[in-house]
Amino acid sequence: AADAVLLMAQSCVLGPSPCSHVVCPDWPREVVLYRHDEQLCCRTAGRFEVDGRRCLDRGPITENSHIEGDWFSMKLEEI
């Protein structure tokens, strides 16, 4: 079952701004998923984890990564 499906070209902005692709009103700042060369990446200010690996400000992700910070958590699933 799927609650929602997001399609992404070059970037996907999740955050509190009404201009974000996905509006998350309770978040203090945005999280950006983006493509860099042939790789997917995530960036947000501060520390977060990708598949249990610690990252600071940015880090590589895969199509099936679990991304978690102090105030957010998401799981990507390739379709």
Rosetta constraint file for C-alpha pairs under 8 A:
AtomPair CA 8 CA 12 HARMONIC 6.11 0.50
AtomPair CA 10 CA 34 HARMONIC 5.66 0.50
AtomPair CA 10 CA 35 HARMONIC 5.47 0.50
AtomPair CA 11 CA 32 HARMONIC 6.84 0.50
AtomPair CA 11 CA 33 HARMONIC 5.49 0.50
AtomPair CA 11 CA 34 HARMONIC 4.13 0.50
AtomPair CA 11 CA 35 HARMONIC 6.47 0.50
AtomPair CA 12 CA 21 HARMONIC 6.15 0.50
AtomPair CA 12 CA 22 HARMONIC 7.75 0.50
AtomPair CA 12 CA 32 HARMONIC 5.74 0.50
AtomPair CA 12 CA 33 HARMONIC 5.14 0.50
AtomPair CA 12 CA 34 HARMONIC 6.39 0.50
AtomPair CA 13 CA 20 HARMONIC 5.32 0.50
AtomPair CA 13 CA 21 HARMONIC 5.18 0.50
AtomPair CA 13 CA 22 HARMONIC 6.38 0.50
AtomPair CA 13 CA 30 HARMONIC 6.69 0.50
AtomPair CA 13 CA 31 HARMONIC 6.04 0.50
AtomPair CA 13 CA 32 HARMONIC 4.60 0.50
AtomPair CA 13 CA 33 HARMONIC 6.51 0.50
AtomPair CA 14 CA 20 HARMONIC 5.66 0.50
AtomPair CA 14 CA 21 HARMONIC 6.02 0.50
AtomPair CA 14 CA 22 HARMONIC 4.70 0.50
AtomPair CA 14 CA 23 HARMONIC 5.99 0.50
AtomPair CA 14 CA 24 HARMONIC 6.47 0.50
AtomPair CA 14 CA 30 HARMONIC 5.46 0.50
AtomPair CA 14 CA 31 HARMONIC 5.21 0.50
AtomPair CA 14 CA 32 HARMONIC 6.20 0.50
AtomPair CA 15 CA 20 HARMONIC 5.73 0.50
AtomPair CA 15 CA 21 HARMONIC 7.99 0.50
AtomPair CA 15 CA 22 HARMONIC 6.55 0.50
AtomPair CA 15 CA 23 HARMONIC 5.34 0.50
AtomPair CA 15 CA 24 HARMONIC 4.94 0.50
AtomPair CA 15 CA 25 HARMONIC 6.90 0.50
AtomPair CA 15 CA 27 HARMONIC 6.10 0.50
AtomPair CA 15 CA 28 HARMONIC 7.66 0.50
AtomPair CA 15 CA 29 HARMONIC 5.74 0.50
AtomPair CA 15 CA 30 HARMONIC 3.97 0.50
AtomPair CA 15 CA 31 HARMONIC 6.22 0.50
AtomPair CA 16 CA 20 HARMONIC 7.02 0.50
AtomPair CA 16 CA 23 HARMONIC 5.49 0.50
AtomPair CA 16 CA 24 HARMONIC 4.89 0.50
AtomPair CA 16 CA 25 HARMONIC 4.38 0.50
AtomPair CA 16 CA 26 HARMONIC 6.59 0.50
AtomPair CA 16 CA 27 HARMONIC 5.63 0.50
AtomPair CA 16 CA 28 HARMONIC 6.80 0.50
AtomPair CA 16 CA 29 HARMONIC 6.35 0.50
AtomPair CA 16 CA 30 HARMONIC 6.66 0.50
AtomPair CA 17 CA 23 HARMONIC 6.37 0.50
AtomPair CA 17 CA 24 HARMONIC 7.79 0.50
AtomPair CA 17 CA 25 HARMONIC 7.34 0.50
AtomPair CA 18 CA 23 HARMONIC 6.12 0.50
AtomPair CA 19 CA 23 HARMONIC 7.65 0.50
AtomPair CA 27 CA 71 HARMONIC 6.99 0.50
AtomPair CA 27 CA 72 HARMONIC 7.62 0.50
AtomPair CA 29 CA 44 HARMONIC 7.72 0.50
AtomPair CA 29 CA 45 HARMONIC 7.94 0.50
AtomPair CA 30 CA 44 HARMONIC 6.36 0.50
AtomPair CA 31 CA 42 HARMONIC 7.05 0.50
AtomPair CA 31 CA 43 HARMONIC 5.90 0.50
AtomPair CA 31 CA 44 HARMONIC 4.90 0.50
AtomPair CA 32 CA 42 HARMONIC 5.61 0.50
AtomPair CA 32 CA 43 HARMONIC 5.28 0.50
AtomPair CA 32 CA 44 HARMONIC 6.53 0.50
AtomPair CA 33 CA 40 HARMONIC 7.15 0.50
AtomPair CA 33 CA 41 HARMONIC 5.76 0.50
AtomPair CA 33 CA 42 HARMONIC 4.55 0.50
AtomPair CA 33 CA 43 HARMONIC 6.66 0.50
AtomPair CA 34 CA 40 HARMONIC 5.78 0.50
AtomPair CA 34 CA 41 HARMONIC 5.35 0.50
AtomPair CA 34 CA 42 HARMONIC 6.30 0.50
AtomPair CA 35 CA 39 HARMONIC 5.68 0.50
AtomPair CA 35 CA 40 HARMONIC 4.61 0.50
AtomPair CA 35 CA 41 HARMONIC 6.07 0.50
AtomPair CA 36 CA 40 HARMONIC 6.22 0.50
AtomPair CA 36 CA 41 HARMONIC 6.83 0.50
AtomPair CA 39 CA 60 HARMONIC 7.09 0.50
AtomPair CA 39 CA 61 HARMONIC 7.65 0.50
AtomPair CA 39 CA 62 HARMONIC 7.82 0.50
AtomPair CA 40 CA 60 HARMONIC 6.00 0.50
AtomPair CA 40 CA 61 HARMONIC 5.40 0.50
AtomPair CA 40 CA 62 HARMONIC 6.15 0.50
AtomPair CA 40 CA 63 HARMONIC 7.67 0.50
AtomPair CA 41 CA 58 HARMONIC 7.05 0.50
AtomPair CA 41 CA 59 HARMONIC 5.59 0.50
AtomPair CA 41 CA 60 HARMONIC 4.25 0.50
AtomPair CA 41 CA 61 HARMONIC 5.06 0.50
AtomPair CA 41 CA 62 HARMONIC 7.83 0.50
AtomPair CA 42 CA 58 HARMONIC 5.47 0.50
AtomPair CA 42 CA 59 HARMONIC 5.49 0.50
AtomPair CA 42 CA 60 HARMONIC 6.31 0.50
AtomPair CA 42 CA 61 HARMONIC 6.58 0.50
AtomPair CA 43 CA 57 HARMONIC 5.43 0.50
AtomPair CA 43 CA 58 HARMONIC 4.07 0.50
AtomPair CA 43 CA 59 HARMONIC 6.56 0.50
AtomPair CA 44 CA 57 HARMONIC 5.11 0.50
AtomPair CA 44 CA 58 HARMONIC 6.33 0.50
AtomPair CA 45 CA 56 HARMONIC 7.51 0.50
AtomPair CA 45 CA 57 HARMONIC 4.80 0.50
AtomPair CA 45 CA 58 HARMONIC 7.93 0.50
AtomPair CA 46 CA 56 HARMONIC 5.50 0.50
AtomPair CA 46 CA 57 HARMONIC 5.02 0.50
AtomPair CA 47 CA 54 HARMONIC 7.10 0.50
AtomPair CA 47 CA 55 HARMONIC 5.69 0.50
AtomPair CA 47 CA 56 HARMONIC 4.55 0.50
AtomPair CA 47 CA 57 HARMONIC 6.19 0.50
AtomPair CA 47 CA 69 HARMONIC 6.69 0.50
AtomPair CA 48 CA 54 HARMONIC 6.02 0.50
AtomPair CA 48 CA 55 HARMONIC 5.37 0.50
AtomPair CA 48 CA 56 HARMONIC 6.48 0.50
AtomPair CA 48 CA 57 HARMONIC 7.69 0.50
AtomPair CA 48 CA 67 HARMONIC 7.24 0.50
AtomPair CA 48 CA 68 HARMONIC 5.66 0.50
AtomPair CA 48 CA 69 HARMONIC 4.31 0.50
AtomPair CA 48 CA 70 HARMONIC 7.18 0.50
AtomPair CA 49 CA 53 HARMONIC 5.18 0.50
AtomPair CA 49 CA 54 HARMONIC 4.52 0.50
AtomPair CA 49 CA 55 HARMONIC 5.59 0.50
AtomPair CA 49 CA 67 HARMONIC 5.71 0.50
AtomPair CA 49 CA 68 HARMONIC 5.23 0.50
AtomPair CA 49 CA 69 HARMONIC 6.31 0.50
AtomPair CA 50 CA 54 HARMONIC 6.61 0.50
AtomPair CA 50 CA 55 HARMONIC 7.11 0.50
AtomPair CA 50 CA 59 HARMONIC 7.40 0.50
AtomPair CA 50 CA 60 HARMONIC 7.74 0.50
AtomPair CA 50 CA 61 HARMONIC 6.63 0.50
AtomPair CA 50 CA 65 HARMONIC 6.47 0.50
AtomPair CA 50 CA 66 HARMONIC 5.76 0.50
AtomPair CA 50 CA 67 HARMONIC 4.62 0.50
AtomPair CA 50 CA 68 HARMONIC 6.60 0.50
AtomPair CA 51 CA 65 HARMONIC 5.82 0.50
AtomPair CA 51 CA 66 HARMONIC 5.18 0.50
AtomPair CA 51 CA 67 HARMONIC 6.49 0.50
AtomPair CA 55 CA 59 HARMONIC 5.70 0.50
AtomPair CA 61 CA 65 HARMONIC 5.84 0.50
AtomPair CA 62 CA 76 HARMONIC 7.93 0.50
AtomPair CA 63 CA 76 HARMONIC 5.85 0.50
AtomPair CA 63 CA 77 HARMONIC 5.84 0.50
AtomPair CA 63 CA 78 HARMONIC 5.13 0.50
AtomPair CA 64 CA 75 HARMONIC 6.89 0.50
AtomPair CA 64 CA 76 HARMONIC 4.74 0.50
AtomPair CA 64 CA 77 HARMONIC 4.70 0.50
AtomPair CA 64 CA 78 HARMONIC 6.03 0.50
AtomPair CA 65 CA 75 HARMONIC 5.91 0.50
AtomPair CA 65 CA 76 HARMONIC 5.36 0.50
AtomPair CA 65 CA 77 HARMONIC 7.49 0.50
AtomPair CA 66 CA 73 HARMONIC 7.43 0.50
AtomPair CA 66 CA 74 HARMONIC 5.85 0.50
AtomPair CA 66 CA 75 HARMONIC 4.39 0.50
AtomPair CA 66 CA 76 HARMONIC 6.35 0.50
AtomPair CA 67 CA 73 HARMONIC 5.70 0.50
AtomPair CA 67 CA 74 HARMONIC 5.33 0.50
AtomPair CA 67 CA 75 HARMONIC 6.27 0.50
AtomPair CA 68 CA 72 HARMONIC 5.76 0.50
AtomPair CA 68 CA 73 HARMONIC 4.20 0.50
AtomPair CA 68 CA 74 HARMONIC 6.40 0.50
AtomPair CA 69 CA 73 HARMONIC 6.21 0.50
